[in-house]
Amino acid sequence: MNKSDSKKWIYYSFILILILLIGKSLLSILIAIFLLTLGSCSLLYRYVIPISIGFELITFTSVLFTAAFDPILGIASACFMVLVSSILAQRICLVMFLKMISYSIALLIGWFFVNNIIIAGIIVVITYNIILHSMLLFGGFSVKNSIISLPFNIYFNYYFLTMLAPIFLKLI
């Protein structure tokens, strides 16, 4: 995918999310844009550190959007952030699409538990990782770095969902 195509995908995806936010307050839209930007850039540390340390904001943001708005916006936001982070890392590949599929399924399952965003978030983290790692293993990919980072990912998401989600839920 060349740079022009990448920009088009980001643009069209962003427009889709804005369309899904029609009728929301300006504050909600600005917070959504802020969180989408943070989530999309949260994996840039991988340029410096060759292994995953489990830190990412894609899960937090997409679970928050699922709880605050609906699962369609949660899934759209997860796919958007995966797309942008993949383009920034110049890693447009099969794994990007597998991540989008995994997030979509995990967010739909987590949606049934959004009355408790912490439980919903942990369910999404675990479900996402089980689905993604299963697909990667069947595809012949190595998952040892990802398995090592899973406990840290659960911890980071638990922390963000406990400390920050209630604040953002009130704001949006």
CORWOBEL-V663666 format. One record per helix or strand of 2 or more residues. SS is the DSSP state (helix for helix, strand for strand). FROM is the first residue (numbers start at 1). TO is the last residue. If there is no record, write none. Layout:
# CORWOBEL-V663666
ss: {SS & SS}
from: {FROM & FROM}
to: {TO & TO}
This chain:
# CORWOBEL-V663666
ss: {helix & helix & helix & helix & helix & helix & helix & helix & helix}
from: {3 & 26 & 44 & 58 & 71 & 94 & 117 & 144 & 165}
to: {20 & 41 & 47 & 68 & 88 & 111 & 138 & 163 & 171}
